[in-house]
Amino acid sequence: MPEFVKVSEAAKLYGCTTQNLYKHIRKGNLRTYHRFGTRVVRVDELMELAEFVEPRGDNRKHRPKI
């Protein structure tokens, strides 16, 4: 697994929307870094967040239609 992932990829790994992940970033629960010309998140920090905070929201684009 890579050390850094884009915020959109991190949201998929965490199981929430990108908007919800940006809320965690604004609150200071998750740090971002500027690498490769874009904003990225460390995977190990994302997994730490997942241990303490339950993800909210889901990616509606990939939700099965009923």
Secondary structure, 3 states (H helix, E strand, C coil): CCCEEEHHHHHHHHCCCHHHHHHHHHHCCCCCEEECCEEEEEHHHHHHHHHHCCCCCCCHHHCCCC
